[in-house]
Amino acid sequence: MQRPPPPAPPDDPRNERYWREYLEHPDTLMHYGRRFLSLIPSDPRCQMCASPFQGFGGGMMRAIGKRPSDGNPTLCNTCQNFMIKYHGGAEVSGTMLFADVRGSTALAEHMSPAEFNALLDRFYSVASKTVFANSGIVDKFVGDELVAAFTPNLGENHVRRAVDTAADLLRATGHADPAGPWLPVGAGVHTGQVWFGAVGAGAATTLTVLGDPVNVTARLASAATAGEVLVSTDAATAAGLDPSLPHRSLDLKGKEEPFEVVSVRVQAA
């Protein structure tokens, strides 16, 4: 009989202070370390440190003791142990990016399950590389949707990095190509106070981001058309976007007032 996981350590107030200090101040070593690791093939990789898990890169990581965590395959064992040690998190300023495939049900109807899986795998790989290239964190993939977070410790202007990632992802999926995209994708970006940290118990501990900005960003992504990034006006201002970009007013579930957004599209070459 498999033993149940050990109980989660109590949320220590010192851990909250640790996470806030860790997230709110630039960490040059981690920033460049993730940049370096993200260049080593191949996917999938740790959502925190970008260590590759397979191929040549995975062999390199195993040689230095890094491997997929037994309890959470999206994290390496080193990052997993870190989260178990510092169980808990903190409320900090952060920016969320959601990007999902438009019309995935119709796409799946016209191809075999294996072909559809290969298409999504390609999307996961491209999306992960794009997030890591802009110093973001891949929170998760949910079906055909990417959820990514951007925090102050991984580089300047986390809002701008999220917007740049969304635009880069549209280019990477072919939305700037004259022939059209190989996968129709829409995205949303919003910024605000989020709770960022480690939840779960023992080996099942995982990274998560919680708060209203997460819910709002998900709804922006669902309202975006293929090839469009809907950026909240707060995020657009913080990112320094051109004020002449088109604006839209959306009725979002849970919001009493219309929600103002800026529409960003990439241009065909």
Secondary structure by P-SEA (a helix, b strand, c coil): ccccccccccccaaaaaaaaaacccccaaaaaaaaaaaaccccccccccccccccaaaaaaaaaccccccccccccaaaaaaaaaacccccccbbbbbbbbcaaaaaaaaccaaaaaaaaaaaaaaaaaaaaaaccccccccccbbbbbbcccccccaaaaaaaaaaaaaaaacccccccccbbbbbccccccccccccccccccccccccaaaaaaaaaaaaccccbbbbcaaaaaaaccccccbbbbbbccccccbbbbbbbbbbcc
